[in-house]
């Protein structure tokens, strides 16, 4: 029931935003660099549009308001229908925790984490991203930076609630990362039971405010990624549409199975997501055929195309659905988000 309601909200929100983009006045949004931050708290200043705004009272504005109203009604209905048991007892549904992992770099892990969370947040689900990569790309990709507290403090025992930072996307929060997180690799390796620190930090009561939690992993199978897998319910594995990206995929899935057997019995693979697909090339077609032949239904039906808008969005501190919601990349991540809900 809860899964059907989430999918319905996602489909409705995606359709409304698609209609708004088609019927509203043409707009191209241009924002200043995400490097503009408030020195006091690290929050991004308001982005500056450099092209004319939408006409006041346009159909696009009305549809966007309709989408917001729909999300509020759907959320209220879901709470009323799904969280009340006999005798008036209210049961809190645990957050679903996803690790976005692949030991290879440049395959779209951070892009996937940020945009899946943004799509679900737009549909009314409260989401959290935990940036576990010392490069802090998920942090900068949302127009934020770590001033003071970061994921390193989370691993050191600071309560999750004290580290969460609100992003510019409604319903989407972040635990930011900074370069000092690299030191945690050595620190965690030296500790007894060091692979379970994140799982302890993300226990059910800490993540209770959220429906979905996304763990953006670094491009290695080190202590930070092992911590993410030990804390997660499911893993999403982005794979670039190139043959080099296929190398080591079976080994990665074997490592995930090892973590499942030794550390986290509930861990499973949500799916393999093919990213940076260039439909003009035979190579992308061959790689997709190879993936589906070997892994079957484990591969997401929807693929993510190679897109200039997807590449540009992080430099403006925005997910692609906020940067250009009419782009092919935005449409692809809406569909991936809906498929992910189906696989939940």
Secondary structure as the mmCIF struct_conf table of DSSP 4:
data_model
#
loop_
_struct_conf.conf_type_id
_struct_conf.id
_struct_conf.beg_label_comp_id
_struct_conf.beg_label_asym_id
_struct_conf.beg_label_seq_id
_struct_conf.end_label_comp_id
_struct_conf.end_label_asym_id
_struct_conf.end_label_seq_id
HELX_RH_AL_P HELX_RH_AL_P1 UNK A 2 UNK A 23
BEND BEND1 UNK A 24 UNK A 24
HELX_LH_PP_P HELX_LH_PP_P1 UNK A 25 UNK A 26
TURN_TY1_P TURN_TY1_P1 UNK A 34 UNK A 35
STRN STRN1 UNK A 37 UNK A 37
TURN_TY1_P TURN_TY1_P2 UNK A 39 UNK A 41
HELX_LH_PP_P HELX_LH_PP_P2 UNK A 43 UNK A 43
STRN STRN2 UNK A 44 UNK A 44
HELX_LH_PP_P HELX_LH_PP_P3 UNK A 45 UNK A 47
BEND BEND2 UNK A 51 UNK A 51
HELX_LH_PP_P HELX_LH_PP_P4 UNK A 52 UNK A 55
TURN_TY1_P TURN_TY1_P3 UNK A 56 UNK A 57
HELX_RH_AL_P HELX_RH_AL_P2 UNK A 59 UNK A 82
BEND BEND3 UNK A 83 UNK A 83
STRN STRN3 UNK A 84 UNK A 84
HELX_RH_3T_P HELX_RH_3T_P1 UNK A 86 UNK A 88
HELX_LH_PP_P HELX_LH_PP_P5 UNK A 89 UNK A 89
STRN STRN4 UNK A 90 UNK A 90
HELX_LH_PP_P HELX_LH_PP_P6 UNK A 91 UNK A 95
STRN STRN5 UNK A 96 UNK A 100
BEND BEND4 UNK A 103 UNK A 108
HELX_RH_AL_P HELX_RH_AL_P3 UNK A 109 UNK A 122
TURN_TY1_P TURN_TY1_P4 UNK A 123 UNK A 124
STRN STRN6 UNK A 127 UNK A 131
TURN_TY1_P TURN_TY1_P5 UNK A 134 UNK A 135
HELX_RH_AL_P HELX_RH_AL_P4 UNK A 137 UNK A 141
TURN_TY1_P TURN_TY1_P6 UNK A 142 UNK A 143
BEND BEND5 UNK A 147 UNK A 148
HELX_RH_AL_P HELX_RH_AL_P5 UNK A 151 UNK A 155
TURN_TY1_P TURN_TY1_P7 UNK A 156 UNK A 157
HELX_RH_3T_P HELX_RH_3T_P2 UNK A 160 UNK A 162
TURN_TY1_P TURN_TY1_P8 UNK A 163 UNK A 163
STRN STRN7 UNK A 165 UNK A 166
BEND BEND6 UNK A 168 UNK A 169
TURN_TY1_P TURN_TY1_P9 UNK A 170 UNK A 171
STRN STRN8 UNK A 172 UNK A 175
HELX_RH_3T_P HELX_RH_3T_P3 UNK A 179 UNK A 182
HELX_RH_AL_P HELX_RH_AL_P6 UNK A 183 UNK A 190
BEND BEND7 UNK A 191 UNK A 191
TURN_TY1_P TURN_TY1_P10 UNK A 192 UNK A 193
HELX_RH_3T_P HELX_RH_3T_P4 UNK A 194 UNK A 196
HELX_RH_AL_P HELX_RH_AL_P7 UNK A 197 UNK A 201
TURN_TY1_P TURN_TY1_P11 UNK A 202 UNK A 202
HELX_RH_AL_P HELX_RH_AL_P8 UNK A 204 UNK A 207
TURN_TY1_P TURN_TY1_P12 UNK A 208 UNK A 209
BEND BEND8 UNK A 211 UNK A 211
STRN STRN9 UNK A 212 UNK A 216
BEND BEND9 UNK A 219 UNK A 222
HELX_RH_AL_P HELX_RH_AL_P9 UNK A 223 UNK A 231
BEND BEND10 UNK A 233 UNK A 233
STRN STRN10 UNK A 234 UNK A 240
BEND BEND11 UNK A 241 UNK A 242
HELX_RH_AL_P HELX_RH_AL_P10 UNK A 243 UNK A 246
TURN_TY1_P TURN_TY1_P13 UNK A 247 UNK A 248
HELX_RH_AL_P HELX_RH_AL_P11 UNK A 249 UNK A 262
TURN_TY1_P TURN_TY1_P14 UNK A 263 UNK A 263
TURN_TY1_P TURN_TY1_P15 UNK A 265 UNK A 266
STRN STRN11 UNK A 268 UNK A 275
BEND BEND12 UNK A 276 UNK A 276
STRN STRN12 UNK A 277 UNK A 277
TURN_TY1_P TURN_TY1_P16 UNK A 279 UNK A 280
HELX_RH_AL_P HELX_RH_AL_P12 UNK A 282 UNK A 295
HELX_RH_3T_P HELX_RH_3T_P5 UNK A 296 UNK A 298
STRN STRN13 UNK A 299 UNK A 299
BEND BEND13 UNK A 301 UNK A 302
STRN STRN14 UNK A 305 UNK A 305
HELX_RH_AL_P HELX_RH_AL_P13 UNK A 308 UNK A 313
HELX_RH_3T_P HELX_RH_3T_P6 UNK A 314 UNK A 316
TURN_TY1_P TURN_TY1_P17 UNK A 317 UNK A 317
HELX_RH_AL_P HELX_RH_AL_P14 UNK A 320 UNK A 323
TURN_TY1_P TURN_TY1_P18 UNK A 325 UNK A 326
BEND BEND14 UNK A 327 UNK A 327
HELX_RH_AL_P HELX_RH_AL_P15 UNK A 328 UNK A 343
#
